Amino acid sequence: MEKCWKTLDYQSLIIEEWDSGFTVFQPDSGSTHYLNKMSVLILKYLENDSLAPLSTVRICNYLVTEFQLQPDTAFSKQVNKTLYRFDELGLVKQIP
């Protein structure tokens, strides 16, 4: 079964863009995360299309289009790893 994801309390996040990346302050945990553009786009995409959870495949397809990349297995694995890390941080949750 394919993994699907949703953001957690995205509206409370304070996202600031810097020259080389983004800081994301998470008020609930008091944590600040330093993310690259692709990671922030994952969060924004999940939030903007979050009427229903999004599959990892759909997220990868979106990123491939946005960044004009060639899809491959390594890219999908990296996106999946990022989503699991976001889950650990409480930024997203996996929906069965």
PDB file with one MODEL, atoms N, CA, C and O in Angstrom:
MODEL        1
ATOM      1  N   MET A   1       0.841  -1.190   0.000  1.00  0.00           N
ATOM      2  CA  MET A   1       0.000   0.000   0.000  1.00  0.00           C
ATOM      3  C   MET A   1       0.884   1.250   0.000  1.00  0.00           C
ATOM      4  O   MET A   1       1.870   1.335   0.732  1.00  0.00           O
ATOM      5  N   GLU A   2       0.508   2.199  -0.827  1.00  0.00           N
ATOM      6  CA  GLU A   2       1.312   3.416  -0.966  1.00  0.00           C
ATOM      7  C   GLU A   2       1.147   4.349   0.233  1.00  0.00           C
ATOM      8  O   GLU A   2       0.050   4.510   0.769  1.00  0.00           O
ATOM      9  N   LYS A   3       2.248   4.951   0.634  1.00  0.00           N
ATOM     10  CA  LYS A   3       2.227   5.884   1.765  1.00  0.00           C
ATOM     11  C   LYS A   3       1.630   7.217   1.334  1.00  0.00           C
ATOM     12  O   LYS A   3       1.901   7.703   0.236  1.00  0.00           O
ATOM     13  N   CYS A   4       0.811   7.805   2.212  1.00  0.00           N
ATOM     14  CA  CYS A   4       0.230   9.119   1.966  1.00  0.00           C
ATOM     15  C   CYS A   4       0.547  10.019   3.154  1.00  0.00           C
ATOM     16  O   CYS A   4       0.773   9.543   4.267  1.00  0.00           O
ATOM     17  N   TRP A   5       0.562  11.335   2.901  1.00  0.00           N
ATOM     18  CA  TRP A   5       1.030  12.295   3.892  1.00  0.00           C
ATOM     19  C   TRP A   5       0.150  13.525   3.952  1.00  0.00           C
ATOM     20  O   TRP A   5      -0.476  13.910   2.964  1.00  0.00           O
ATOM     21  N   LYS A   6       0.111  14.138   5.127  1.00  0.00           N
ATOM     22  CA  LYS A   6      -0.560  15.427   5.355  1.00  0.00           C
ATOM     23  C   LYS A   6       0.330  16.275   6.262  1.00  0.00           C
ATOM     24  O   LYS A   6       1.144  15.746   7.019  1.00  0.00           O
ATOM     25  N   THR A   7       0.167  17.591   6.177  1.00  0.00           N
ATOM     26  CA  THR A   7       0.902  18.461   7.096  1.00  0.00           C
ATOM     27  C   THR A   7       0.202  18.473   8.451  1.00  0.00           C
ATOM     28  O   THR A   7      -0.985  18.167   8.563  1.00  0.00           O
ATOM     29  N   LEU A   8       0.966  18.832   9.468  1.00  0.00           N
ATOM     30  CA  LEU A   8       0.430  18.993  10.820  1.00  0.00           C
ATOM     31  C   LEU A   8       0.541  20.460  11.207  1.00  0.00           C
ATOM     32  O   LEU A   8       1.648  20.992  11.291  1.00  0.00           O
ATOM     33  N   ASP A   9      -0.561  21.109  11.439  1.00  0.00           N
ATOM     34  CA  ASP A   9      -0.585  22.485  11.936  1.00  0.00           C
ATOM     35  C   ASP A   9       0.314  23.426  11.135  1.00  0.00           C
ATOM     36  O   ASP A   9       1.056  24.226  11.704  1.00  0.00           O
ATOM     37  N   TYR A  10       0.237  23.317   9.806  1.00  0.00           N
ATOM     38  CA  TYR A  10       1.058  24.138   8.911  1.00  0.00           C
ATOM     39  C   TYR A  10       0.852  25.627   9.160  1.00  0.00           C
ATOM     40  O   TYR A  10       1.796  26.413   9.091  1.00  0.00           O
ATOM     41  N   GLN A  11      -0.391  26.008   9.451  1.00  0.00           N
ATOM     42  CA  GLN A  11      -0.716  27.430   9.630  1.00  0.00           C
ATOM     43  C   GLN A  11       0.083  28.073  10.754  1.00  0.00           C
ATOM     44  O   GLN A  11       0.298  29.285  10.736  1.00  0.00           O
ATOM     45  N   SER A  12       0.524  27.296  11.724  1.00  0.00           N
ATOM     46  CA  SER A  12       1.269  27.862  12.854  1.00  0.00           C
ATOM     47  C   SER A  12       2.760  28.040  12.551  1.00  0.00           C
ATOM     48  O   SER A  12       3.462  28.729  13.292  1.00  0.00           O
ATOM     49  N   LEU A  13       3.248  27.425  11.474  1.00  0.00           N
ATOM     50  CA  LEU A  13       4.674  27.512  11.158  1.00  0.00           C
ATOM     51  C   LEU A  13       5.046  28.922  10.720  1.00  0.00           C
ATOM     52  O   LEU A  13       4.291  29.583  10.006  1.00  0.00           O
ATOM     53  N   ILE A  14       6.204  29.368  11.151  1.00  0.00           N
ATOM     54  CA  ILE A  14       6.728  30.665  10.725  1.00  0.00           C
ATOM     55  C   ILE A  14       7.914  30.370   9.808  1.00  0.00           C
ATOM     56  O   ILE A  14       8.965  29.907  10.251  1.00  0.00           O
ATOM     57  N   ILE A  15       7.716  30.650   8.521  1.00  0.00           N
ATOM     58  CA  ILE A  15       8.715  30.323   7.510  1.00  0.00           C
ATOM     59  C   ILE A  15       9.358  31.612   7.011  1.00  0.00           C
ATOM     60  O   ILE A  15       8.672  32.534   6.569  1.00  0.00           O
ATOM     61  N   GLU A  16      10.678  31.660   7.090  1.00  0.00           N
ATOM     62  CA  GLU A  16      11.442  32.823   6.628  1.00  0.00           C
ATOM     63  C   GLU A  16      12.441  32.365   5.571  1.00  0.00           C
ATOM     64  O   GLU A  16      13.141  31.369   5.751  1.00  0.00           O
ATOM     65  N   GLU A  17      12.495  33.107   4.466  1.00  0.00           N
ATOM     66  CA  GLU A  17      13.453  32.782   3.408  1.00  0.00           C
ATOM     67  C   GLU A  17      14.740  33.570   3.614  1.00  0.00           C
ATOM     68  O   GLU A  17      14.714  34.759   3.930  1.00  0.00           O
ATOM     69  N   TRP A  18      15.871  32.882   3.429  1.00  0.00           N
ATOM     70  CA  TRP A  18      17.194  33.489   3.516  1.00  0.00           C
ATOM     71  C   TRP A  18      17.897  33.261   2.182  1.00  0.00           C
ATOM     72  O   TRP A  18      17.349  32.609   1.293  1.00  0.00           O
ATOM     73  N   ASP A  19      19.090  33.786   2.041  1.00  0.00           N
ATOM     74  CA  ASP A  19      19.830  33.644   0.782  1.00  0.00           C
ATOM     75  C   ASP A  19      20.011  32.191   0.362  1.00  0.00           C
ATOM     76  O   ASP A  19      19.872  31.861  -0.816  1.00  0.00           O
ATOM     77  N   SER A  20      20.317  31.334   1.306  1.00  0.00           N
ATOM     78  CA  SER A  20      20.657  29.960   0.946  1.00  0.00           C
ATOM     79  C   SER A  20      19.667  28.913   1.453  1.00  0.00           C
ATOM     80  O   SER A  20      19.963  27.719   1.408  1.00  0.00           O
ATOM     81  N   GLY A  21      18.514  29.333   1.926  1.00  0.00           N
ATOM     82  CA  GLY A  21      17.538  28.365   2.405  1.00  0.00           C
ATOM     83  C   GLY A  21      16.435  29.025   3.201  1.00  0.00           C
ATOM     84  O   GLY A  21      16.179  30.221   3.060  1.00  0.00           O
ATOM     85  N   PHE A  22      15.786  28.238   4.039  1.00  0.00           N
ATOM     86  CA  PHE A  22      14.635  28.700   4.805  1.00  0.00           C
ATOM     87  C   PHE A  22      14.785  28.271   6.259  1.00  0.00           C
ATOM     88  O   PHE A  22      15.330  27.207   6.551  1.00  0.00           O
ATOM     89  N   THR A  23      14.298  29.107   7.161  1.00  0.00           N
ATOM     90  CA  THR A  23      14.132  28.670   8.539  1.00  0.00           C
ATOM     91  C   THR A  23      12.639  28.463   8.762  1.00  0.00           C
ATOM     92  O   THR A  23      11.809  29.247   8.302  1.00  0.00           O
ATOM     93  N   VAL A  24      12.324  27.407   9.467  1.00  0.00           N
ATOM     94  CA  VAL A  24      10.934  27.084   9.777  1.00  0.00           C
ATOM     95  C   VAL A  24      10.843  26.951  11.293  1.00  0.00           C
ATOM     96  O   VAL A  24      11.388  26.018  11.884  1.00  0.00           O
ATOM     97  N   PHE A  25      10.145  27.901  11.912  1.00  0.00           N
ATOM     98  CA  PHE A  25       9.947  27.848  13.358  1.00  0.00           C
ATOM     99  C   PHE A  25       8.634  27.146  13.633  1.00  0.00           C
ATOM    100  O   PHE A  25       7.601  27.479  13.051  1.00  0.00           O
ATOM    101  N   GLN A  26       8.685  26.178  14.520  1.00  0.00           N
ATOM    102  CA  GLN A  26       7.540  25.351  14.885  1.00  0.00           C
ATOM    103  C   GLN A  26       7.145  25.711  16.321  1.00  0.00           C
ATOM    104  O   GLN A  26       7.724  25.172  17.264  1.00  0.00           O
ATOM    105  N   PRO A  27       6.164  26.616  16.506  1.00  0.00           N
ATOM    106  CA  PRO A  27       5.805  27.087  17.844  1.00  0.00           C
ATOM    107  C   PRO A  27       5.430  25.975  18.829  1.00  0.00           C
ATOM    108  O   PRO A  27       5.758  26.064  20.012  1.00  0.00           O
ATOM    109  N   ASP A  28       4.749  24.937  18.355  1.00  0.00           N
ATOM    110  CA  ASP A  28       4.318  23.854  19.253  1.00  0.00           C
ATOM    111  C   ASP A  28       5.484  23.199  19.986  1.00  0.00           C
ATOM    112  O   ASP A  28       5.384  22.872  21.168  1.00  0.00           O
ATOM    113  N   SER A  29       6.589  23.012  19.267  1.00  0.00           N
ATOM    114  CA  SER A  29       7.744  22.342  19.873  1.00  0.00           C
ATOM    115  C   SER A  29       8.832  23.326  20.291  1.00  0.00           C
ATOM    116  O   SER A  29       9.739  22.975  21.045  1.00  0.00           O
ATOM    117  N   GLY A  30       8.735  24.560  19.799  1.00  0.00           N
ATOM    118  CA  GLY A  30       9.785  25.543  20.060  1.00  0.00           C
ATOM    119  C   GLY A  30      11.023  25.310  19.215  1.00  0.00           C
ATOM    120  O   GLY A  30      12.068  25.912  19.462  1.00  0.00           O
ATOM    121  N   SER A  31      10.914  24.438  18.215  1.00  0.00           N
ATOM    122  CA  SER A  31      12.059  24.087  17.372  1.00  0.00           C
ATOM    123  C   SER A  31      12.126  24.959  16.127  1.00  0.00           C
ATOM    124  O   SER A  31      11.106  25.385  15.586  1.00  0.00           O
ATOM    125  N   THR A  32      13.345  25.210  15.692  1.00  0.00           N
ATOM    126  CA  THR A  32      13.584  25.880  14.417  1.00  0.00           C
ATOM    127  C   THR A  32      14.346  24.911  13.527  1.00  0.00           C
ATOM    128  O   THR A  32      15.328  24.305  13.954  1.00  0.00           O
ATOM    129  N   HIS A  33      13.891  24.771  12.294  1.00  0.00           N
ATOM    130  CA  HIS A  33      14.502  23.852  11.336  1.00  0.00           C
ATOM    131  C   HIS A  33      15.045  24.662  10.169  1.00  0.00           C
ATOM    132  O   HIS A  33      14.414  25.625   9.735  1.00  0.00           O
ATOM    133  N   TYR A  34      16.206  24.281   9.660  1.00  0.00           N
ATOM    134  CA  TYR A  34      16.776  24.909   8.478  1.00  0.00           C
ATOM    135  C   TYR A  34      16.522  23.979   7.301  1.00  0.00           C
ATOM    136  O   TYR A  34      17.001  22.845   7.287  1.00  0.00           O
ATOM    137  N   LEU A  35      15.762  24.461   6.304  1.00  0.00           N
ATOM    138  CA  LEU A  35      15.365  23.620   5.180  1.00  0.00           C
ATOM    139  C   LEU A  35      15.782  24.244   3.856  1.00  0.00           C
ATOM    140  O   LEU A  35      15.925  25.461   3.739  1.00  0.00           O
ATOM    141  N   ASN A  36      15.974  23.380   2.861  1.00  0.00           N
ATOM    142  CA  ASN A  36      16.234  23.881   1.516  1.00  0.00           C
ATOM    143  C   ASN A  36      14.904  24.134   0.804  1.00  0.00           C
ATOM    144  O   ASN A  36      13.834  23.836   1.334  1.00  0.00           O
ATOM    145  N   LYS A  37      14.991  24.685  -0.395  1.00  0.00           N
ATOM    146  CA  LYS A  37      13.786  25.061  -1.143  1.00  0.00           C
ATOM    147  C   LYS A  37      12.886  23.853  -1.414  1.00  0.00           C
ATOM    148  O   LYS A  37      11.666  23.945  -1.280  1.00  0.00           O
ATOM    149  N   MET A  38      13.481  22.733  -1.791  1.00  0.00           N
ATOM    150  CA  MET A  38      12.676  21.557  -2.103  1.00  0.00           C
ATOM    151  C   MET A  38      11.897  21.085  -0.880  1.00  0.00           C
ATOM    152  O   MET A  38      10.729  20.715  -0.995  1.00  0.00           O
ATOM    153  N   SER A  39      12.525  21.095   0.276  1.00  0.00           N
ATOM    154  CA  SER A  39      11.847  20.662   1.501  1.00  0.00           C
ATOM    155  C   SER A  39      10.672  21.567   1.838  1.00  0.00           C
ATOM    156  O   SER A  39       9.611  21.089   2.239  1.00  0.00           O
ATOM    157  N   VAL A  40      10.858  22.867   1.679  1.00  0.00           N
ATOM    158  CA  VAL A  40       9.767  23.811   1.952  1.00  0.00           C
ATOM    159  C   VAL A  40       8.641  23.618   0.939  1.00  0.00           C
ATOM    160  O   VAL A  40       7.465  23.709   1.292  1.00  0.00           O
ATOM    161  N   LEU A  41       8.997  23.353  -0.321  1.00  0.00           N
ATOM    162  CA  LEU A  41       7.956  23.111  -1.324  1.00  0.00           C
ATOM    163  C   LEU A  41       7.153  21.854  -1.010  1.00  0.00           C
ATOM    164  O   LEU A  41       5.956  21.801  -1.291  1.00  0.00           O
ATOM    165  N   ILE A  42       7.790  20.853  -0.437  1.00  0.00           N
ATOM    166  CA  ILE A  42       7.052  19.653  -0.020  1.00  0.00           C
ATOM    167  C   ILE A  42       5.984  20.043   0.995  1.00  0.00           C
ATOM    168  O   ILE A  42       4.826  19.647   0.862  1.00  0.00           O
ATOM    169  N   LEU A  43       6.366  20.815   2.002  1.00  0.00           N
ATOM    170  CA  LEU A  43       5.398  21.242   3.027  1.00  0.00           C
ATOM    171  C   LEU A  43       4.279  22.080   2.418  1.00  0.00           C
ATOM    172  O   LEU A  43       3.105  21.867   2.722  1.00  0.00           O
ATOM    173  N   LYS A  44       4.640  23.032   1.561  1.00  0.00           N
ATOM    174  CA  LYS A  44       3.629  23.900   0.941  1.00  0.00           C
ATOM    175  C   LYS A  44       2.694  23.105   0.040  1.00  0.00           C
ATOM    176  O   LYS A  44       1.486  23.338   0.039  1.00  0.00           O
ATOM    177  N   TYR A  45       3.242  22.177  -0.719  1.00  0.00           N
ATOM    178  CA  TYR A  45       2.420  21.360  -1.611  1.00  0.00           C
ATOM    179  C   TYR A  45       1.444  20.498  -0.813  1.00  0.00           C
ATOM    180  O   TYR A  45       0.270  20.388  -1.168  1.00  0.00           O
ATOM    181  N   LEU A  46       1.930  19.895   0.254  1.00  0.00           N
ATOM    182  CA  LEU A  46       1.041  19.097   1.103  1.00  0.00           C
ATOM    183  C   LEU A  46      -0.075  19.951   1.691  1.00  0.00           C
ATOM    184  O   LEU A  46      -1.216  19.498   1.791  1.00  0.00           O
ATOM    185  N   GLU A  47       0.240  21.164   2.075  1.00  0.00           N
ATOM    186  CA  GLU A  47      -0.773  22.048   2.662  1.00  0.00           C
ATOM    187  C   GLU A  47      -1.758  22.541   1.607  1.00  0.00           C
ATOM    188  O   GLU A  47      -2.968  22.527   1.833  1.00  0.00           O
ATOM    189  N   ASN A  48      -1.251  22.974   0.467  1.00  0.00           N
ATOM    190  CA  ASN A  48      -2.119  23.546  -0.566  1.00  0.00           C
ATOM    191  C   ASN A  48      -3.052  22.524  -1.185  1.00  0.00           C
ATOM    192  O   ASN A  48      -4.156  22.872  -1.607  1.00  0.00           O
ATOM    193  N   ASP A  49      -2.635  21.287  -1.246  1.00  0.00           N
ATOM    194  CA  ASP A  49      -3.467  20.238  -1.831  1.00  0.00           C
ATOM    195  C   ASP A  49      -3.960  19.266  -0.769  1.00  0.00           C
ATOM    196  O   ASP A  49      -4.183  18.089  -1.056  1.00  0.00           O
ATOM    197  N   SER A  50      -4.132  19.754   0.457  1.00  0.00           N
ATOM    198  CA  SER A  50      -4.342  18.822   1.563  1.00  0.00           C
ATOM    199  C   SER A  50      -5.793  18.489   1.883  1.00  0.00           C
ATOM    200  O   SER A  50      -6.095  18.096   3.010  1.00  0.00           O
ATOM    201  N   LEU A  51      -6.695  18.636   0.919  1.00  0.00           N
ATOM    202  CA  LEU A  51      -8.050  18.156   1.180  1.00  0.00           C
ATOM    203  C   LEU A  51      -8.007  16.654   1.437  1.00  0.00           C
ATOM    204  O   LEU A  51      -8.785  16.116   2.225  1.00  0.00           O
ATOM    205  N   ALA A  52      -7.091  16.002   0.763  1.00  0.00           N
ATOM    206  CA  ALA A  52      -6.862  14.578   0.988  1.00  0.00           C
ATOM    207  C   ALA A  52      -5.358  14.376   1.123  1.00  0.00           C
ATOM    208  O   ALA A  52      -4.581  15.159   0.576  1.00  0.00           O
ATOM    209  N   PRO A  53      -4.941  13.353   1.834  1.00  0.00           N
ATOM    210  CA  PRO A  53      -3.503  13.080   1.934  1.00  0.00           C
ATOM    211  C   PRO A  53      -2.908  12.831   0.545  1.00  0.00           C
ATOM    212  O   PRO A  53      -3.584  12.310  -0.342  1.00  0.00           O
ATOM    213  N   LEU A  54      -1.655  13.201   0.369  1.00  0.00           N
ATOM    214  CA  LEU A  54      -0.985  13.019  -0.917  1.00  0.00           C
ATOM    215  C   LEU A  54      -0.009  11.857  -0.840  1.00  0.00           C
ATOM    216  O   LEU A  54       0.667  11.657   0.170  1.00  0.00           O
ATOM    217  N   SER A  55       0.053  11.101  -1.915  1.00  0.00           N
ATOM    218  CA  SER A  55       0.965   9.960  -1.967  1.00  0.00           C
ATOM    219  C   SER A  55       2.394  10.434  -2.212  1.00  0.00           C
ATOM    220  O   SER A  55       2.623  11.525  -2.733  1.00  0.00           O
ATOM    221  N   THR A  56       3.336   9.600  -1.831  1.00  0.00           N
ATOM    222  CA  THR A  56       4.743   9.895  -2.086  1.00  0.00           C
ATOM    223  C   THR A  56       4.982  10.042  -3.583  1.00  0.00           C
ATOM    224  O   THR A  56       5.742  10.916  -4.001  1.00  0.00           O
ATOM    225  N   VAL A  57       4.352   9.210  -4.387  1.00  0.00           N
ATOM    226  CA  VAL A  57       4.508   9.280  -5.844  1.00  0.00           C
ATOM    227  C   VAL A  57       4.024  10.627  -6.370  1.00  0.00           C
ATOM    228  O   VAL A  57       4.688  11.241  -7.206  1.00  0.00           O
ATOM    229  N   ARG A  58       2.891  11.083  -5.896  1.00  0.00           N
ATOM    230  CA  ARG A  58       2.361  12.375  -6.350  1.00  0.00           C
ATOM    231  C   ARG A  58       3.287  13.525  -5.936  1.00  0.00           C
ATOM    232  O   ARG A  58       3.504  14.459  -6.709  1.00  0.00           O
ATOM    233  N   ILE A  59       3.822  13.456  -4.736  1.00  0.00           N
ATOM    234  CA  ILE A  59       4.764  14.479  -4.263  1.00  0.00           C
ATOM    235  C   ILE A  59       6.009  14.471  -5.147  1.00  0.00           C
ATOM    236  O   ILE A  59       6.482  15.531  -5.557  1.00  0.00           O
ATOM    237  N   CYS A  60       6.538  13.297  -5.441  1.00  0.00           N
ATOM    238  CA  CYS A  60       7.717  13.192  -6.305  1.00  0.00           C
ATOM    239  C   CYS A  60       7.432  13.749  -7.694  1.00  0.00           C
ATOM    240  O   CYS A  60       8.256  14.477  -8.249  1.00  0.00           O
ATOM    241  N   ASN A  61       6.286  13.420  -8.257  1.00  0.00           N
ATOM    242  CA  ASN A  61       5.922  13.930  -9.585  1.00  0.00           C
ATOM    243  C   ASN A  61       5.857  15.450  -9.593  1.00  0.00           C
ATOM    244  O   ASN A  61       6.311  16.091 -10.541  1.00  0.00           O
ATOM    245  N   TYR A  62       5.296  16.024  -8.542  1.00  0.00           N
ATOM    246  CA  TYR A  62       5.228  17.485  -8.419  1.00  0.00           C
ATOM    247  C   TYR A  62       6.636  18.086  -8.395  1.00  0.00           C
ATOM    248  O   TYR A  62       6.911  19.055  -9.103  1.00  0.00           O
ATOM    249  N   LEU A  63       7.519  17.516  -7.587  1.00  0.00           N
ATOM    250  CA  LEU A  63       8.880  18.046  -7.465  1.00  0.00           C
ATOM    251  C   LEU A  63       9.671  17.883  -8.757  1.00  0.00           C
ATOM    252  O   LEU A  63      10.434  18.774  -9.133  1.00  0.00           O
ATOM    253  N   VAL A  64       9.500  16.762  -9.435  1.00  0.00           N
ATOM    254  CA  VAL A  64      10.173  16.536 -10.718  1.00  0.00           C
ATOM    255  C   VAL A  64       9.769  17.622 -11.709  1.00  0.00           C
ATOM    256  O   VAL A  64      10.609  18.142 -12.443  1.00  0.00           O
ATOM    257  N   THR A  65       8.488  17.962 -11.728  1.00  0.00           N
ATOM    258  CA  THR A  65       7.999  19.014 -12.621  1.00  0.00           C
ATOM    259  C   THR A  65       8.522  20.382 -12.197  1.00  0.00           C
ATOM    260  O   THR A  65       9.021  21.136 -13.033  1.00  0.00           O
ATOM    261  N   GLU A  66       8.417  20.709 -10.925  1.00  0.00           N
ATOM    262  CA  GLU A  66       8.845  22.022 -10.413  1.00  0.00           C
ATOM    263  C   GLU A  66      10.331  22.287 -10.642  1.00  0.00           C
ATOM    264  O   GLU A  66      10.720  23.403 -10.986  1.00  0.00           O
ATOM    265  N   PHE A  67      11.153  21.270 -10.453  1.00  0.00           N
ATOM    266  CA  PHE A  67      12.606  21.438 -10.550  1.00  0.00           C
ATOM    267  C   PHE A  67      13.173  20.926 -11.876  1.00  0.00           C
ATOM    268  O   PHE A  67      14.388  20.914 -12.070  1.00  0.00           O
ATOM    269  N   GLN A  68      12.293  20.503 -12.785  1.00  0.00           N
ATOM    270  CA  GLN A  68      12.681  19.988 -14.103  1.00  0.00           C
ATOM    271  C   GLN A  68      13.759  18.906 -13.976  1.00  0.00           C
ATOM    272  O   GLN A  68      14.833  19.002 -14.569  1.00  0.00           O
ATOM    273  N   LEU A  69      13.444  17.888 -13.193  1.00  0.00           N
ATOM    274  CA  LEU A  69      14.364  16.785 -12.928  1.00  0.00           C
ATOM    275  C   LEU A  69      13.968  15.547 -13.715  1.00  0.00           C
ATOM    276  O   LEU A  69      12.855  15.452 -14.232  1.00  0.00           O
ATOM    277  N   GLN A  70      14.887  14.609 -13.796  1.00  0.00           N
ATOM    278  CA  GLN A  70      14.591  13.298 -14.355  1.00  0.00           C
ATOM    279  C   GLN A  70      14.212  12.381 -13.192  1.00  0.00           C
ATOM    280  O   GLN A  70      15.002  12.206 -12.265  1.00  0.00           O
ATOM    281  N   PRO A  71      13.023  11.800 -13.229  1.00  0.00           N
ATOM    282  CA  PRO A  71      12.627  10.924 -12.120  1.00  0.00           C
ATOM    283  C   PRO A  71      13.503   9.670 -12.081  1.00  0.00           C
ATOM    284  O   PRO A  71      13.821   9.087 -13.117  1.00  0.00           O
ATOM    285  N   ASP A  72      13.882   9.275 -10.884  1.00  0.00           N
ATOM    286  CA  ASP A  72      14.602   8.017 -10.706  1.00  0.00           C
ATOM    287  C   ASP A  72      14.361   7.491  -9.295  1.00  0.00           C
ATOM    288  O   ASP A  72      13.800   8.181  -8.443  1.00  0.00           O
ATOM    289  N   THR A  73      14.787   6.280  -9.073  1.00  0.00           N
ATOM    290  CA  THR A  73      14.547   5.616  -7.793  1.00  0.00           C
ATOM    291  C   THR A  73      15.251   6.327  -6.644  1.00  0.00           C
ATOM    292  O   THR A  73      14.696   6.439  -5.551  1.00  0.00           O
ATOM    293  N   ALA A  74      16.467   6.807  -6.883  1.00  0.00           N
ATOM    294  CA  ALA A  74      17.218   7.489  -5.821  1.00  0.00           C
ATOM    295  C   ALA A  74      16.489   8.748  -5.364  1.00  0.00           C
ATOM    296  O   ALA A  74      16.461   9.054  -4.172  1.00  0.00           O
ATOM    297  N   PHE A  75      15.898   9.479  -6.310  1.00  0.00           N
ATOM    298  CA  PHE A  75      15.163  10.693  -5.958  1.00  0.00           C
ATOM    299  C   PHE A  75      13.949  10.338  -5.103  1.00  0.00           C
ATOM    300  O   PHE A  75      13.698  10.981  -4.083  1.00  0.00           O
ATOM    301  N   SER A  76      13.206   9.332  -5.509  1.00  0.00           N
ATOM    302  CA  SER A  76      12.028   8.897  -4.742  1.00  0.00           C
ATOM    303  C   SER A  76      12.415   8.473  -3.328  1.00  0.00           C
ATOM    304  O   SER A  76      11.705   8.779  -2.370  1.00  0.00           O
ATOM    305  N   LYS A  77      13.528   7.777  -3.200  1.00  0.00           N
ATOM    306  CA  LYS A  77      13.991   7.352  -1.874  1.00  0.00           C
ATOM    307  C   LYS A  77      14.347   8.555  -1.009  1.00  0.00           C
ATOM    308  O   LYS A  77      14.058   8.568   0.187  1.00  0.00           O
ATOM    309  N   GLN A  78      14.977   9.572  -1.613  1.00  0.00           N
ATOM    310  CA  GLN A  78      15.353  10.762  -0.856  1.00  0.00           C
ATOM    311  C   GLN A  78      14.113  11.527  -0.394  1.00  0.00           C
ATOM    312  O   GLN A  78      14.068  12.003   0.741  1.00  0.00           O
ATOM    313  N   VAL A  79      13.116  11.647  -1.256  1.00  0.00           N
ATOM    314  CA  VAL A  79      11.870  12.319  -0.876  1.00  0.00           C
ATOM    315  C   VAL A  79      11.199  11.544   0.251  1.00  0.00           C
ATOM    316  O   VAL A  79      10.716  12.139   1.214  1.00  0.00           O
ATOM    317  N   ASN A  80      11.167  10.235   0.136  1.00  0.00           N
ATOM    318  CA  ASN A  80      10.567   9.402   1.179  1.00  0.00           C
ATOM    319  C   ASN A  80      11.305   9.579   2.508  1.00  0.00           C
ATOM    320  O   ASN A  80      10.677   9.679   3.562  1.00  0.00           O
ATOM    321  N   LYS A  81      12.632   9.618   2.454  1.00  0.00           N
ATOM    322  CA  LYS A  81      13.445   9.837   3.655  1.00  0.00           C
ATOM    323  C   LYS A  81      13.119  11.198   4.282  1.00  0.00           C
ATOM    324  O   LYS A  81      13.015  11.315   5.503  1.00  0.00           O
ATOM    325  N   THR A  82      12.960  12.214   3.447  1.00  0.00           N
ATOM    326  CA  THR A  82      12.610  13.556   3.929  1.00  0.00           C
ATOM    327  C   THR A  82      11.249  13.541   4.609  1.00  0.00           C
ATOM    328  O   THR A  82      11.082  14.140   5.671  1.00  0.00           O
ATOM    329  N   LEU A  83      10.278  12.865   4.013  1.00  0.00           N
ATOM    330  CA  LEU A  83       8.940  12.795   4.598  1.00  0.00           C
ATOM    331  C   LEU A  83       8.962  12.091   5.957  1.00  0.00           C
ATOM    332  O   LEU A  83       8.285  12.524   6.890  1.00  0.00           O
ATOM    333  N   TYR A  84       9.732  11.016   6.073  1.00  0.00           N
ATOM    334  CA  TYR A  84       9.843  10.329   7.364  1.00  0.00           C
ATOM    335  C   TYR A  84      10.511  11.220   8.406  1.00  0.00           C
ATOM    336  O   TYR A  84      10.131  11.207   9.576  1.00  0.00           O
ATOM    337  N   ARG A  85      11.503  11.988   7.979  1.00  0.00           N
ATOM    338  CA  ARG A  85      12.159  12.918   8.912  1.00  0.00           C
ATOM    339  C   ARG A  85      11.177  13.994   9.350  1.00  0.00           C
ATOM    340  O   ARG A  85      11.126  14.342  10.530  1.00  0.00           O
ATOM    341  N   PHE A  86      10.392  14.529   8.408  1.00  0.00           N
ATOM    342  CA  PHE A  86       9.366  15.519   8.757  1.00  0.00           C
ATOM    343  C   PHE A  86       8.358  14.927   9.733  1.00  0.00           C
ATOM    344  O   PHE A  86       7.878  15.619  10.631  1.00  0.00           O
ATOM    345  N   ASP A  87       8.036  13.650   9.560  1.00  0.00           N
ATOM    346  CA  ASP A  87       7.119  12.967  10.475  1.00  0.00           C
ATOM    347  C   ASP A  87       7.727  12.923  11.883  1.00  0.00           C
ATOM    348  O   ASP A  87       7.036  13.191  12.865  1.00  0.00           O
ATOM    349  N   GLU A  88       9.002  12.589  11.979  1.00  0.00           N
ATOM    350  CA  GLU A  88       9.688  12.563  13.282  1.00  0.00           C
ATOM    351  C   GLU A  88       9.679  13.936  13.946  1.00  0.00           C
ATOM    352  O   GLU A  88       9.574  14.040  15.168  1.00  0.00           O
ATOM    353  N   LEU A  89       9.789  14.995  13.131  1.00  0.00           N
ATOM    354  CA  LEU A  89       9.818  16.364  13.652  1.00  0.00           C
ATOM    355  C   LEU A  89       8.426  16.913  13.969  1.00  0.00           C
ATOM    356  O   LEU A  89       8.299  17.968  14.592  1.00  0.00           O
ATOM    357  N   GLY A  90       7.381  16.196  13.540  1.00  0.00           N
ATOM    358  CA  GLY A  90       6.020  16.662  13.781  1.00  0.00           C
ATOM    359  C   GLY A  90       5.533  17.682  12.768  1.00  0.00           C
ATOM    360  O   GLY A  90       4.588  18.424  13.037  1.00  0.00           O
ATOM    361  N   LEU A  91       6.177  17.724  11.590  1.00  0.00           N
ATOM    362  CA  LEU A  91       5.756  18.646  10.532  1.00  0.00           C
ATOM    363  C   LEU A  91       4.692  18.022   9.630  1.00  0.00           C
ATOM    364  O   LEU A  91       3.832  18.723   9.097  1.00  0.00           O
ATOM    365  N   VAL A  92       4.757  16.709   9.464  1.00  0.00           N
ATOM    366  CA  VAL A  92       3.774  15.980   8.662  1.00  0.00           C
ATOM    367  C   VAL A  92       3.400  14.705   9.408  1.00  0.00           C
ATOM    368  O   VAL A  92       4.032  14.327  10.394  1.00  0.00           O
ATOM    369  N   LYS A  93       2.357  14.060   8.909  1.00  0.00           N
ATOM    370  CA  LYS A  93       2.024  12.739   9.454  1.00  0.00           C
ATOM    371  C   LYS A  93       1.662  11.813   8.308  1.00  0.00           C
ATOM    372  O   LYS A  93       1.106  12.224   7.290  1.00  0.00           O
ATOM    373  N   GLN A  94       1.998  10.553   8.514  1.00  0.00           N
ATOM    374  CA  GLN A  94       1.670   9.534   7.535  1.00  0.00           C
ATOM    375  C   GLN A  94       0.241   9.085   7.771  1.00  0.00           C
ATOM    376  O   GLN A  94      -0.166   8.836   8.906  1.00  0.00           O
ATOM    377  N   ILE A  95      -0.516   8.984   6.688  1.00  0.00           N
ATOM    378  CA  ILE A  95      -1.908   8.552   6.755  1.00  0.00           C
ATOM    379  C   ILE A  95      -1.992   7.149   6.156  1.00  0.00           C
ATOM    380  O   ILE A  95      -1.601   6.941   5.007  1.00  0.00           O
ATOM    381  N   PRO A  96      -2.497   6.194   6.923  1.00  0.00           N
ATOM    382  CA  PRO A  96      -2.585   4.818   6.402  1.00  0.00           C
ATOM    383  C   PRO A  96      -3.588   4.697   5.269  1.00  0.00           C
ATOM    384  O   PRO A  96      -3.779   3.608   4.727  1.00  0.00           O
TER     385      PRO A  96
ENDMDL
END
